[in-house]
Amino acid sequence: MNHLRQIRKQTSGLLEALGNSPDEVAETLLSNGVHGVPRDNHSCAVARYMSVVVGSEPSVRSVTVGPCSMMISLVRPDDNRPAGRLQVQLPKPVRDFVAAFDDRQYPMVTQEPAPEPRAPSTNRR
């Protein structure tokens, strides 16, 4: 089996193992201490979990999660140059979790984004 197929098969298996319902996916993430930021493709709970699990593979640069699929950006291990992207479809329970998570229906695995730094005030008294 070639390397890309192996990564896709491993990733699909990990996504399936998250659970058979959105609630099970949330429980799995919670039991693993994963929290994420809703509506953030790089920092949502599923992306963070998969970044740790799949990201340990030397050829994986980054993981992003959209409403229906996960995108894995790859690098060539020998020179660390981009080597393309691998798209993996999310199983239905994970898709449903992502939609509900983005609607803030799973506060137990939600982390609020850091506040934007405020510009210093130029109005002095």
Rosetta blueprint (number, residue, H / E / L):
1 M L
2 N L
3 H H
4 L H
5 R H
6 Q H
7 I H
8 R H
9 K H
10 Q H
11 T H
12 S H
13 G H
14 L H
15 L H
16 E H
17 A L
18 L L
19 G L
20 N L
21 S L
22 P H
23 D H
24 E H
25 V H
26 A H
27 E H
28 T H
29 L H
30 L H
31 S H
32 N L
33 G L
34 V L
35 H L
36 G E
37 V L
38 P L
39 R L
40 D L
41 N L
42 H L
43 S L
44 C L
45 A H
46 V H
47 A H
48 R H
49 Y H
50 M H
51 S H
52 V H
53 V H
54 V H
55 G L
56 S L
57 E L
58 P L
59 S L
60 V E
61 R E
62 S E
63 V E
64 T E
65 V E
66 G L
67 P L
68 C L
69 S E
70 M E
71 M E
72 I E
73 S E
74 L E
75 V E
76 R L
77 P L
78 D L
79 D L
80 N L
81 R L
82 P E
83 A E
84 G E
85 R E
86 L E
87 Q E
88 V E
89 Q E
90 L L
91 P L
92 K H
93 P H
94 V H
95 R H
96 D H
97 F H
98 V H
99 A H
100 A H
101 F H
102 D H
103 D L
104 R L
105 Q L
106 Y L
107 P H
108 M H
109 V H
110 T E
111 Q L
112 E L
113 P L
114 A L
115 P L
116 E L
117 P L
118 R L
119 A L
120 P L
121 S L
122 T L
123 N L
124 R L
125 R L
